[in-house]
Amino acid sequence: MTNRRTLLSVVTGAAVAALVAGLSGTAATAQEVTLKLHQFLPPQANVPKLVLDVWADNVEEDSGGRIKIDRYPSMQLGGKPPELMDQAIDGVADIVWTVVGYTPGRYLSTEVFELPFMMTNARAVSHAYWEMFEEHMKDDEFKDVHILGTWVHGPGMFHTKDPVERPEDLQGMKIRGGSRSVNALLTELGATPVGMPVPAVTEGLSKGVIDGTTIPWEVTPALKVPELVANHTEFEGHALYVLTFVLAMNKAKYESLPDDLKAVIDENSGLEFSVFAGGTQADADGPAREIALDLGNNIITIPADQTEEWRKRAQPVYDAWLEEMAAKGKDGQALLDQARMLIEKYTPMYTN
């Protein structure tokens, strides 16, 4: 009897162990890879909510649950926004979303799109950006990471305490600039550029550290900008400026994925995603603009045929960039000509 019970116990125990092992194996198969996505905005901001979460959710769904993407907003993995690219390179994070201009001069070719009065609409410029990334930047400046998307936001503009209608109106103003190209432009216009990350704009305006900021409409509600300034200056036709973004992945992590999971990442990345991301950010401009209108703020629109003086004042920014490109052995003029050609080509395609 004892031997039978012992044998039954052994057999039952083995069966349970096999069942547990089988279940564990199923769980392991269902979630083979966990990726850490790191970025600098709070989770409720437009880019995380409308772009990054959509991308991550699609990847998880298309992988059948085999890829899980943990999202870390507001620099929760540590460091500062300018360190995000190095975090992707070093593997601190598997994927990062960042402003390319947070590392000034490091990815010089992308700045062709940040030069003043290049931008028409976000979808067209994001399309051109991806195309030129693949041709000129992928195996050069971005060779240390795997780029998943390249895009720009909607038209950059001024948000100021005092009205800005002419370049002379900026004389002596302290204005937050989003990139070194914007800061250079502010200097040429007679303003004092102040470097600060986007989340610091609210405090900077409320404490008088800055008199205004350069950002697209889309960002203004989260920063309470329409409540802190009364004037907004936008430009018809070609926008004052734009910033470039990348969604970048650690190269070794991407290459370590099995081919079918690489395919999932690839299918959710590239040109179509870049245009979606840029367009989604730009689509949020309209509702944000309405908030300023509802508050009774003053919206100044510079007609396209009245931007000549602004463009003349911006020329030294172009000259300095071309010189720096030449010093690095790059044909900046060819990049500039190609960017303008592609933007002109794609703008009608994405104009409502």
Short mmCIF file of the C-alpha atoms (twelve columns), coordinates in Angstrom:
data_MODEL
# 
_entry.id   MODEL 
# 
loop_
_atom_site.group_PDB 
_atom_site.id 
_atom_site.type_symbol 
_atom_site.label_atom_id 
_atom_site.label_alt_id 
_atom_site.label_comp_id 
_atom_site.label_asym_id 
_atom_site.label_seq_id 
_atom_site.Cartn_x 
_atom_site.Cartn_y 
_atom_site.Cartn_z 
_atom_site.pdbx_PDB_model_num 
ATOM 1   C CA . MET A 1   0.000   0.000  0.000   1 
ATOM 2   C CA . THR A 2   2.752   2.370  0.995   1 
ATOM 3   C CA . ASN A 3   4.651   1.662  -2.190  1 
ATOM 4   C CA . ARG A 4   1.520   2.272  -4.290  1 
ATOM 5   C CA . ARG A 5   0.803   5.552  -2.539  1 
ATOM 6   C CA . THR A 6   4.406   6.613  -2.893  1 
ATOM 7   C CA . LEU A 7   4.351   5.765  -6.585  1 
ATOM 8   C CA . LEU A 8   1.039   7.614  -7.057  1 
ATOM 9   C CA . SER A 9   2.456   10.639 -5.244  1 
ATOM 10  C CA . VAL A 10  5.534   10.650 -7.428  1 
ATOM 11  C CA . VAL A 11  3.513   10.334 -10.629 1 
ATOM 12  C CA . THR A 12  1.054   13.052 -9.548  1 
ATOM 13  C CA . GLY A 13  3.891   15.357 -8.527  1 
ATOM 14  C CA . ALA A 14  5.609   14.855 -11.840 1 
ATOM 15  C CA . ALA A 15  2.406   15.630 -13.717 1 
ATOM 16  C CA . VAL A 16  1.844   18.835 -11.748 1 
ATOM 17  C CA . ALA A 17  5.461   19.866 -12.304 1 
ATOM 18  C CA . ALA A 18  5.091   19.221 -16.018 1 
ATOM 19  C CA . LEU A 19  1.884   21.258 -16.121 1 
ATOM 20  C CA . VAL A 20  3.523   24.195 -14.290 1 
ATOM 21  C CA . ALA A 21  6.529   23.982 -16.573 1 
ATOM 22  C CA . GLY A 22  4.230   23.958 -19.579 1 
ATOM 23  C CA . LEU A 23  2.354   27.009 -18.356 1 
ATOM 24  C CA . SER A 24  5.604   28.800 -17.594 1 
ATOM 25  C CA . GLY A 25  6.881   27.964 -21.051 1 
ATOM 26  C CA . THR A 26  3.700   29.370 -22.577 1 
ATOM 27  C CA . ALA A 27  4.102   32.586 -20.599 1 
ATOM 28  C CA . ALA A 28  7.706   32.890 -21.673 1 
ATOM 29  C CA . THR A 29  6.729   32.395 -25.302 1 
ATOM 30  C CA . ALA A 30  3.955   34.980 -25.057 1 
ATOM 31  C CA . GLN A 31  6.327   37.654 -23.796 1 
ATOM 32  C CA . GLU A 32  9.776   37.103 -25.156 1 
ATOM 33  C CA . VAL A 33  11.103  40.672 -25.143 1 
ATOM 34  C CA . THR A 34  10.563  43.659 -22.859 1 
ATOM 35  C CA . LEU A 35  11.774  47.014 -24.166 1 
ATOM 36  C CA . LYS A 36  12.241  50.195 -22.119 1 
ATOM 37  C CA . LEU A 37  10.997  53.353 -23.854 1 
ATOM 38  C CA . HIS A 38  12.369  56.541 -22.272 1 
ATOM 39  C CA . GLN A 39  11.442  60.171 -22.984 1 
ATOM 40  C CA . PHE A 40  11.249  63.569 -21.299 1 
ATOM 41  C CA . LEU A 41  7.554   64.560 -21.386 1 
ATOM 42  C CA . PRO A 42  4.830   63.586 -18.904 1 
ATOM 43  C CA . PRO A 43  2.600   60.714 -20.069 1 
ATOM 44  C CA . GLN A 44  -0.452  62.936 -20.663 1 
ATOM 45  C CA . ALA A 45  1.408   65.207 -23.118 1 
ATOM 46  C CA . ASN A 46  0.457   64.941 -26.788 1 
ATOM 47  C CA . VAL A 47  3.526   63.114 -28.076 1 
ATOM 48  C CA . PRO A 48  3.482   60.295 -25.505 1 
ATOM 49  C CA . LYS A 49  -0.317  60.002 -25.618 1 
ATOM 50  C CA . LEU A 50  -0.950  60.390 -29.348 1 
ATOM 51  C CA . VAL A 51  2.266   59.120 -30.937 1 
ATOM 52  C CA . LEU A 52  4.514   57.029 -28.689 1 
ATOM 53  C CA . ASP A 53  1.766   55.074 -26.933 1 
ATOM 54  C CA . VAL A 54  0.050   54.401 -30.256 1 
ATOM 55  C CA . TRP A 55  3.320   53.119 -31.699 1 
ATOM 56  C CA . ALA A 56  4.093   50.967 -28.654 1 
ATOM 57  C CA . ASP A 57  0.558   49.556 -28.484 1 
ATOM 58  C CA . ASN A 58  0.707   48.630 -32.172 1 
ATOM 59  C CA . VAL A 59  4.040   46.867 -31.735 1 
ATOM 60  C CA . GLU A 60  2.749   44.902 -28.752 1 
ATOM 61  C CA . GLU A 61  -0.428  43.902 -30.606 1 
ATOM 62  C CA . ASP A 62  1.304   43.004 -33.865 1 
ATOM 63  C CA . SER A 63  3.825   40.856 -31.990 1 
ATOM 64  C CA . GLY A 64  1.022   38.825 -30.434 1 
ATOM 65  C CA . GLY A 65  2.207   39.899 -26.999 1 
ATOM 66  C CA . ARG A 66  5.756   38.696 -27.535 1 
ATOM 67  C CA . ILE A 67  7.065   42.263 -27.299 1 
ATOM 68  C CA . LYS A 68  6.179   44.314 -24.232 1 
ATOM 69  C CA . ILE A 69  7.147   47.980 -24.132 1 
ATOM 70  C CA . ASP A 70  7.508   49.568 -20.709 1 
ATOM 71  C CA . ARG A 71  7.089   53.335 -20.961 1 
ATOM 72  C CA . TYR A 72  9.167   55.676 -18.808 1 
ATOM 73  C CA . PRO A 73  8.052   59.325 -19.156 1 
ATOM 74  C CA . SER A 74  9.566   62.440 -17.588 1 
ATOM 75  C CA . MET A 75  13.122  61.008 -17.517 1 
ATOM 76  C CA . GLN A 76  12.123  58.334 -14.968 1 
ATOM 77  C CA . LEU A 77  15.176  56.241 -15.839 1 
ATOM 78  C CA . GLY A 78  17.388  59.128 -14.769 1 
ATOM 79  C CA . GLY A 79  19.559  61.654 -16.538 1 
ATOM 80  C CA . LYS A 80  18.613  64.793 -18.443 1 
ATOM 81  C CA . PRO A 81  16.987  65.164 -21.876 1 
ATOM 82  C CA . PRO A 82  20.305  65.886 -23.677 1 
ATOM 83  C CA . GLU A 83  21.543  62.475 -22.476 1 
ATOM 84  C CA . LEU A 84  18.776  60.477 -24.160 1 
ATOM 85  C CA . MET A 85  20.684  59.669 -27.347 1 
ATOM 86  C CA . ASP A 86  23.620  58.342 -25.361 1 
ATOM 87  C CA . GLN A 87  21.212  56.312 -23.251 1 
ATOM 88  C CA . ALA A 88  19.996  54.631 -26.436 1 
ATOM 89  C CA . ILE A 89  23.558  54.071 -27.644 1 
ATOM 90  C CA . ASP A 90  24.737  52.693 -24.286 1 
ATOM 91  C CA . GLY A 91  21.652  50.585 -23.596 1 
ATOM 92  C CA . VAL A 92  20.450  52.475 -20.521 1 
ATOM 93  C CA . ALA A 93  17.163  52.570 -22.431 1 
ATOM 94  C CA . ASP A 94  16.194  50.343 -25.344 1 
ATOM 95  C CA . ILE A 95  14.259  53.078 -27.159 1 
ATOM 96  C CA . VAL A 96  14.279  56.851 -26.716 1 
ATOM 97  C CA . TRP A 97  12.317  59.727 -28.180 1 
ATOM 98  C CA . THR A 98  14.248  62.973 -28.205 1 
ATOM 99  C CA . VAL A 99  14.804  66.356 -29.765 1 
ATOM 100 C CA . VAL A 100 17.858  66.038 -31.993 1 
ATOM 101 C CA . GLY A 101 18.869  69.599 -31.171 1 
ATOM 102 C CA . TYR A 102 19.363  68.697 -27.504 1 
ATOM 103 C CA . THR A 103 22.873  67.682 -28.582 1 
ATOM 104 C CA . PRO A 104 23.868  70.765 -30.620 1 
ATOM 105 C CA . GLY A 105 26.036  70.122 -33.658 1 
ATOM 106 C CA . ARG A 106 26.239  66.371 -33.111 1 
ATOM 107 C CA . TYR A 107 23.745  65.492 -35.843 1 
ATOM 108 C CA . LEU A 108 24.541  68.413 -38.073 1 
ATOM 109 C CA . SER A 109 22.775  67.226 -41.222 1 
ATOM 110 C CA . THR A 110 19.365  67.181 -39.525 1 
ATOM 111 C CA . GLU A 111 19.688  70.917 -38.959 1 
ATOM 112 C CA . VAL A 112 18.963  71.540 -42.628 1 
ATOM 113 C CA . PHE A 113 15.286  71.220 -41.673 1 
ATOM 114 C CA . GLU A 114 15.670  73.489 -38.637 1 
ATOM 115 C CA . LEU A 115 16.971  76.440 -40.625 1 
ATOM 116 C CA . PRO A 116 14.608  79.435 -40.621 1 
ATOM 117 C CA . PHE A 117 11.724  79.487 -43.077 1 
ATOM 118 C CA . MET A 118 12.280  75.969 -44.433 1 
ATOM 119 C CA . MET A 119 9.139   74.391 -43.045 1 
ATOM 120 C CA . THR A 120 5.741   74.289 -44.808 1 
ATOM 121 C CA . ASN A 121 3.775   71.555 -43.038 1 
ATOM 122 C CA . ALA A 122 4.800   68.772 -40.699 1 
ATOM 123 C CA . ARG A 123 3.812   65.846 -42.906 1 
ATOM 124 C CA . ALA A 124 5.705   67.130 -45.941 1 
ATOM 125 C CA . VAL A 125 8.838   67.968 -43.950 1 
ATOM 126 C CA . SER A 126 8.730   64.677 -42.023 1 
ATOM 127 C CA . HIS A 127 8.495   62.837 -45.356 1 
ATOM 128 C CA . ALA A 128 11.501  64.744 -46.703 1 
ATOM 129 C CA . TYR A 129 13.394  64.205 -43.437 1 
ATOM 130 C CA . TRP A 130 12.975  60.402 -43.556 1 
ATOM 131 C CA . GLU A 131 14.002  60.272 -47.195 1 
ATOM 132 C CA . MET A 132 17.160  62.294 -46.539 1 
ATOM 133 C CA . PHE A 133 17.873  60.350 -43.353 1 
ATOM 134 C CA . GLU A 134 17.975  57.115 -45.314 1 
ATOM 135 C CA . GLU A 135 20.204  58.600 -48.019 1 
ATOM 136 C CA . HIS A 136 22.593  60.762 -46.003 1 
ATOM 137 C CA . MET A 137 22.344  60.182 -42.241 1 
ATOM 138 C CA . LYS A 138 21.541  56.530 -41.525 1 
ATOM 139 C CA . ASP A 139 25.048  55.183 -42.052 1 
ATOM 140 C CA . ASP A 140 26.833  58.374 -41.064 1 
ATOM 141 C CA . GLU A 141 25.698  60.514 -38.140 1 
ATOM 142 C CA . PHE A 142 23.207  57.924 -36.833 1 
ATOM 143 C CA . LYS A 143 25.310  54.826 -37.381 1 
ATOM 144 C CA . ASP A 144 25.437  54.032 -33.643 1 
ATOM 145 C CA . VAL A 145 21.650  53.652 -33.230 1 
ATOM 146 C CA . HIS A 146 18.749  52.072 -35.084 1 
ATOM 147 C CA . ILE A 147 16.374  54.879 -36.051 1 
ATOM 148 C CA . LEU A 148 12.674  54.017 -36.045 1 
ATOM 149 C CA . GLY A 149 11.240  57.376 -37.059 1 
ATOM 150 C CA . THR A 150 12.227  60.929 -37.984 1 
ATOM 151 C CA . TRP A 151 9.779   63.809 -37.842 1 
ATOM 152 C CA . VAL A 152 9.127   67.472 -37.086 1 
ATOM 153 C CA . HIS A 153 6.396   69.319 -35.222 1 
ATOM 154 C CA . GLY A 154 3.959   71.892 -36.572 1 
ATOM 155 C CA . PRO A 155 5.039   75.452 -37.418 1 
ATOM 156 C CA . GLY A 156 7.293   77.027 -34.791 1 
ATOM 157 C CA . MET A 157 6.367   80.546 -33.705 1 
ATOM 158 C CA . PHE A 158 6.682   83.235 -31.019 1 
ATOM 159 C CA . HIS A 159 4.640   83.414 -27.815 1 
ATOM 160 C CA . THR A 160 5.486   86.657 -26.027 1 
ATOM 161 C CA . LYS A 161 4.327   89.000 -23.299 1 
ATOM 162 C CA . ASP A 162 4.621   92.021 -25.637 1 
ATOM 163 C CA . PRO A 163 3.449   91.868 -29.269 1 
ATOM 164 C CA . VAL A 164 5.925   90.933 -31.997 1 
ATOM 165 C CA . GLU A 165 5.024   92.180 -35.473 1 
ATOM 166 C CA . ARG A 166 8.441   93.114 -36.857 1 
ATOM 167 C CA . PRO A 167 11.996  91.883 -36.177 1 
ATOM 168 C CA . GLU A 168 12.682  95.116 -34.284 1 
ATOM 169 C CA . ASP A 169 10.036  94.223 -31.713 1 
ATOM 170 C CA . LEU A 170 12.263  91.445 -30.391 1 
ATOM 171 C CA . GLN A 171 15.079  93.834 -29.504 1 
ATOM 172 C CA . GLY A 172 16.173  93.176 -25.931 1 
ATOM 173 C CA . MET A 173 13.603  90.431 -25.263 1 
ATOM 174 C CA . LYS A 174 14.704  87.265 -23.458 1 
ATOM 175 C CA . ILE A 175 13.295  84.417 -25.541 1 
ATOM 176 C CA . ARG A 176 13.574  80.696 -24.951 1 
ATOM 177 C CA . GLY A 177 14.860  78.955 -28.073 1 
ATOM 178 C CA . GLY A 178 14.468  75.270 -28.821 1 
ATOM 179 C CA . SER A 179 17.675  74.617 -30.735 1 
ATOM 180 C CA . ARG A 180 20.946  76.279 -31.600 1 
ATOM 181 C CA . SER A 181 19.551  77.322 -35.003 1 
ATOM 182 C CA . VAL A 182 16.655  79.044 -33.255 1 
ATOM 183 C CA . ASN A 183 19.037  80.638 -30.750 1 
ATOM 184 C CA . ALA A 184 21.222  81.896 -33.588 1 
ATOM 185 C CA . LEU A 185 18.156  83.359 -35.289 1 
ATOM 186 C CA . LEU A 186 17.070  85.060 -32.065 1 
ATOM 187 C CA . THR A 187 20.505  86.651 -31.773 1 
ATOM 188 C CA . GLU A 188 20.304  87.956 -35.339 1 
ATOM 189 C CA . LEU A 189 16.887  89.428 -34.549 1 
ATOM 190 C CA . GLY A 190 18.233  91.296 -31.532 1 
ATOM 191 C CA . ALA A 191 16.741  89.085 -28.826 1 
ATOM 192 C CA . THR A 192 18.637  87.377 -26.023 1 
ATOM 193 C CA . PRO A 193 18.280  83.599 -26.447 1 
ATOM 194 C CA . VAL A 194 17.742  81.630 -23.254 1 
ATOM 195 C CA . GLY A 195 18.357  77.893 -23.280 1 
ATOM 196 C CA . MET A 196 15.943  75.802 -21.241 1 
ATOM 197 C CA . PRO A 197 14.077  72.507 -21.714 1 
ATOM 198 C CA . VAL A 198 10.408  72.632 -22.638 1 
ATOM 199 C CA . PRO A 199 9.099   71.682 -19.153 1 
ATOM 200 C CA . ALA A 200 10.881  74.729 -17.664 1 
ATOM 201 C CA . VAL A 201 9.043   77.245 -19.867 1 
ATOM 202 C CA . THR A 202 6.095   77.653 -17.485 1 
ATOM 203 C CA . GLU A 203 8.273   78.641 -14.554 1 
ATOM 204 C CA . GLY A 204 10.498  80.775 -16.786 1 
ATOM 205 C CA . LEU A 205 7.525   82.825 -17.969 1 
ATOM 206 C CA . SER A 206 5.831   83.083 -14.585 1 
ATOM 207 C CA . LYS A 207 9.015   84.265 -12.853 1 
ATOM 208 C CA . GLY A 208 10.061  86.664 -15.604 1 
ATOM 209 C CA . VAL A 209 13.203  84.719 -16.476 1 
ATOM 210 C CA . ILE A 210 12.042  84.892 -20.089 1 
ATOM 211 C CA . ASP A 211 9.769   87.315 -21.944 1 
ATOM 212 C CA . GLY A 212 8.579   84.715 -24.396 1 
ATOM 213 C CA . THR A 213 9.262   81.372 -25.987 1 
ATOM 214 C CA . THR A 214 9.468   79.692 -29.373 1 
ATOM 215 C CA . ILE A 215 7.305   76.577 -29.524 1 
ATOM 216 C CA . PRO A 216 4.516   75.273 -31.762 1 
ATOM 217 C CA . TRP A 217 0.890   75.747 -30.752 1 
ATOM 218 C CA . GLU A 218 0.534   72.102 -29.789 1 
ATOM 219 C CA . VAL A 219 2.731   72.389 -26.685 1 
ATOM 220 C CA . THR A 220 1.194   75.578 -25.278 1 
ATOM 221 C CA . PRO A 221 -1.773  74.239 -23.256 1 
ATOM 222 C CA . ALA A 222 0.290   71.810 -21.179 1 
ATOM 223 C CA . LEU A 223 2.733   74.625 -20.359 1 
ATOM 224 C CA . LYS A 224 -0.048  77.140 -19.626 1 
ATOM 225 C CA . VAL A 225 1.550   79.506 -22.133 1 
ATOM 226 C CA . PRO A 226 -1.747  81.161 -23.229 1 
ATOM 227 C CA . GLU A 227 -2.350  82.074 -19.585 1 
ATOM 228 C CA . LEU A 228 1.142   83.517 -19.125 1 
ATOM 229 C CA . VAL A 229 1.528   85.561 -22.323 1 
ATOM 230 C CA . ALA A 230 -0.999  87.590 -24.303 1 
ATOM 231 C CA . ASN A 231 0.625   87.582 -27.761 1 
ATOM 232 C CA . HIS A 232 1.305   84.913 -30.352 1 
ATOM 233 C CA . THR A 233 3.080   85.534 -33.671 1 
ATOM 234 C CA . GLU A 234 2.680   82.995 -36.461 1 
ATOM 235 C CA . PHE A 235 3.862   83.030 -40.069 1 
ATOM 236 C CA . GLU A 236 1.960   82.114 -43.232 1 
ATOM 237 C CA . GLY A 237 3.652   79.984 -45.857 1 
ATOM 238 C CA . HIS A 238 7.038   78.873 -44.555 1 
ATOM 239 C CA . ALA A 239 7.183   78.722 -40.772 1 
ATOM 240 C CA . LEU A 240 9.693   80.612 -38.673 1 
ATOM 241 C CA . TYR A 241 11.423  77.369 -37.648 1 
ATOM 242 C CA . VAL A 242 10.888  73.735 -36.721 1 
ATOM 243 C CA . LEU A 243 12.660  71.158 -34.550 1 
ATOM 244 C CA . THR A 244 13.652  67.648 -35.574 1 
ATOM 245 C CA . PHE A 245 12.886  64.514 -33.548 1 
ATOM 246 C CA . VAL A 246 13.967  60.885 -33.677 1 
ATOM 247 C CA . LEU A 247 12.672  57.682 -32.169 1 
ATOM 248 C CA . ALA A 248 15.915  55.752 -31.710 1 
ATOM 249 C CA . MET A 249 16.586  52.172 -30.610 1 
ATOM 250 C CA . ASN A 250 19.688  50.573 -29.154 1 
ATOM 251 C CA . LYS A 251 21.360  48.925 -32.129 1 
ATOM 252 C CA . ALA A 252 22.464  45.755 -30.324 1 
ATOM 253 C CA . LYS A 253 18.968  45.259 -28.868 1 
ATOM 254 C CA . TYR A 254 17.364  45.569 -32.293 1 
ATOM 255 C CA . GLU A 255 19.879  43.193 -33.866 1 
ATOM 256 C CA . SER A 256 19.352  40.657 -31.067 1 
ATOM 257 C CA . LEU A 257 15.662  40.264 -31.923 1 
ATOM 258 C CA . PRO A 258 14.516  37.212 -33.888 1 
ATOM 259 C CA . ASP A 259 13.700  38.011 -37.505 1 
ATOM 260 C CA . ASP A 260 9.927   37.885 -37.021 1 
ATOM 261 C CA . LEU A 261 10.069  40.418 -34.176 1 
ATOM 262 C CA . LYS A 262 12.438  42.635 -36.164 1 
ATOM 263 C CA . ALA A 263 9.778   42.551 -38.875 1 
ATOM 264 C CA . VAL A 264 7.158   43.765 -36.373 1 
ATOM 265 C CA . ILE A 265 9.390   46.701 -35.406 1 
ATOM 266 C CA . ASP A 266 10.136  47.453 -39.051 1 
ATOM 267 C CA . GLU A 267 6.479   47.371 -40.099 1 
ATOM 268 C CA . ASN A 268 5.659   49.986 -37.467 1 
ATOM 269 C CA . SER A 269 8.619   52.230 -38.283 1 
ATOM 270 C CA . GLY A 270 9.990   54.199 -41.194 1 
ATOM 271 C CA . LEU A 271 8.376   56.639 -43.596 1 
ATOM 272 C CA . GLU A 272 4.704   56.001 -42.853 1 
ATOM 273 C CA . PHE A 273 5.236   56.217 -39.106 1 
ATOM 274 C CA . SER A 274 7.341   59.384 -39.453 1 
ATOM 275 C CA . VAL A 275 4.629   61.143 -41.457 1 
ATOM 276 C CA . PHE A 276 1.997   59.951 -38.974 1 
ATOM 277 C CA . ALA A 277 4.015   61.244 -36.013 1 
ATOM 278 C CA . GLY A 278 4.715   64.669 -37.500 1 
ATOM 279 C CA . GLY A 279 1.170   65.054 -38.745 1 
ATOM 280 C CA . THR A 280 -0.329  63.995 -35.425 1 
ATOM 281 C CA . GLN A 281 1.688   66.610 -33.560 1 
ATOM 282 C CA . ALA A 282 0.681   69.271 -36.070 1 
ATOM 283 C CA . ASP A 283 -2.995  68.283 -35.875 1 
ATOM 284 C CA . ALA A 284 -2.931  69.202 -32.192 1 
ATOM 285 C CA . ASP A 285 -2.015  72.805 -33.105 1 
ATOM 286 C CA . GLY A 286 -5.581  73.800 -33.983 1 
ATOM 287 C CA . PRO A 287 -7.250  72.952 -30.657 1 
ATOM 288 C CA . ALA A 288 -4.377  74.617 -28.786 1 
ATOM 289 C CA . ARG A 289 -4.767  77.779 -30.861 1 
ATOM 290 C CA . GLU A 290 -8.463  77.856 -29.998 1 
ATOM 291 C CA . ILE A 291 -7.581  77.980 -26.303 1 
ATOM 292 C CA . ALA A 292 -5.599  81.184 -26.857 1 
ATOM 293 C CA . LEU A 293 -8.462  82.662 -28.865 1 
ATOM 294 C CA . ASP A 294 -10.970 81.789 -26.153 1 
ATOM 295 C CA . LEU A 295 -8.791  83.630 -23.630 1 
ATOM 296 C CA . GLY A 296 -8.900  86.738 -25.819 1 
ATOM 297 C CA . ASN A 297 -5.197  86.643 -26.628 1 
ATOM 298 C CA . ASN A 298 -3.710  88.606 -29.513 1 
ATOM 299 C CA . ILE A 299 -2.774  86.386 -32.477 1 
ATOM 300 C CA . ILE A 300 -0.553  88.139 -35.009 1 
ATOM 301 C CA . THR A 301 -0.193  86.498 -38.416 1 
ATOM 302 C CA . ILE A 302 2.672   87.631 -40.648 1 
ATOM 303 C CA . PRO A 303 1.562   87.212 -44.295 1 
ATOM 304 C CA . ALA A 304 3.913   85.267 -46.546 1 
ATOM 305 C CA . ASP A 305 4.541   88.361 -48.695 1 
ATOM 306 C CA . GLN A 306 5.740   90.335 -45.651 1 
ATOM 307 C CA . THR A 307 8.492   88.013 -44.454 1 
ATOM 308 C CA . GLU A 308 11.310  89.378 -46.622 1 
ATOM 309 C CA . GLU A 309 12.918  91.389 -43.817 1 
ATOM 310 C CA . TRP A 310 12.705  88.385 -41.504 1 
ATOM 311 C CA . ARG A 311 14.393  86.207 -44.142 1 
ATOM 312 C CA . LYS A 312 17.193  88.722 -44.692 1 
ATOM 313 C CA . ARG A 313 17.911  88.799 -40.978 1 
ATOM 314 C CA . ALA A 314 18.040  85.001 -40.968 1 
ATOM 315 C CA . GLN A 315 20.668  84.653 -43.716 1 
ATOM 316 C CA . PRO A 316 23.674  84.580 -41.334 1 
ATOM 317 C CA . VAL A 317 22.180  81.464 -39.726 1 
ATOM 318 C CA . TYR A 318 22.361  79.735 -43.108 1 
ATOM 319 C CA . ASP A 319 25.897  80.990 -43.734 1 
ATOM 320 C CA . ALA A 320 27.167  79.704 -40.392 1 
ATOM 321 C CA . TRP A 321 25.594  76.277 -40.916 1 
ATOM 322 C CA . LEU A 322 27.048  75.965 -44.419 1 
ATOM 323 C CA . GLU A 323 30.495  76.871 -43.103 1 
ATOM 324 C CA . GLU A 324 30.277  74.292 -40.353 1 
ATOM 325 C CA . MET A 325 29.140  71.620 -42.792 1 
ATOM 326 C CA . ALA A 326 32.070  72.436 -45.081 1 
ATOM 327 C CA . ALA A 327 34.471  72.210 -42.136 1 
ATOM 328 C CA . LYS A 328 33.218  68.657 -41.546 1 
ATOM 329 C CA . GLY A 329 33.652  67.747 -45.198 1 
ATOM 330 C CA . LYS A 330 29.931  67.776 -45.969 1 
ATOM 331 C CA . ASP A 331 28.227  69.465 -48.911 1 
ATOM 332 C CA . GLY A 332 25.728  71.568 -47.025 1 
ATOM 333 C CA . GLN A 333 24.495  73.408 -50.085 1 
ATOM 334 C CA . ALA A 334 23.588  70.120 -51.793 1 
ATOM 335 C CA . LEU A 335 21.677  69.017 -48.685 1 
ATOM 336 C CA . LEU A 336 19.922  72.374 -48.510 1 
ATOM 337 C CA . ASP A 337 18.942  72.240 -52.182 1 
ATOM 338 C CA . GLN A 338 17.660  68.679 -51.828 1 
ATOM 339 C CA . ALA A 339 15.673  69.484 -48.690 1 
ATOM 340 C CA . ARG A 340 14.020  72.451 -50.378 1 
ATOM 341 C CA . MET A 341 13.234  70.366 -53.464 1 
ATOM 342 C CA . LEU A 342 11.678  67.543 -51.436 1 
ATOM 343 C CA . ILE A 343 9.652   69.906 -49.246 1 
ATOM 344 C CA . GLU A 344 8.318   71.632 -52.371 1 
ATOM 345 C CA . LYS A 345 7.573   68.215 -53.878 1 
ATOM 346 C CA . TYR A 346 5.681   66.818 -50.903 1 
ATOM 347 C CA . THR A 347 3.902   69.930 -49.609 1 
ATOM 348 C CA . PRO A 348 1.019   69.722 -52.146 1 
ATOM 349 C CA . MET A 349 0.583   66.050 -51.264 1 
ATOM 350 C CA . TYR A 350 -0.097  66.888 -47.639 1 
ATOM 351 C CA . THR A 351 -1.907  70.212 -48.001 1 
ATOM 352 C CA . ASN A 352 -5.614  70.060 -47.192 1 
# 
